[in-house]
Amino acid sequence: MTTVHPRRPARRYGPERDPAVAEADALLDALSRREPVTSPDAAVSLLAALIDDVDQRCSSVSITPST
């Protein structure tokens, strides 16, 4: 059974200790900067496609109303 002692805080690993956390942080940073990201992960590919779609829609929206 794996439980956490009530008086002992759960361990928290940051990017300096866990390479997976550092990799995820770098990936999210690249996505937030709109940099092209290649990854075999389907979720990352979907996020990149959604960001591209939003960027294209924002660039094609006109601020002036059409009559």
Protein Blocks (a to p, Z undefined) as FASTA:
>chain_A
ZZddfklccddddfklmmklmmmmmmmmmmmnopacddfbfklmmmmmmmmmmmmmmmmp
cfbdcZZ
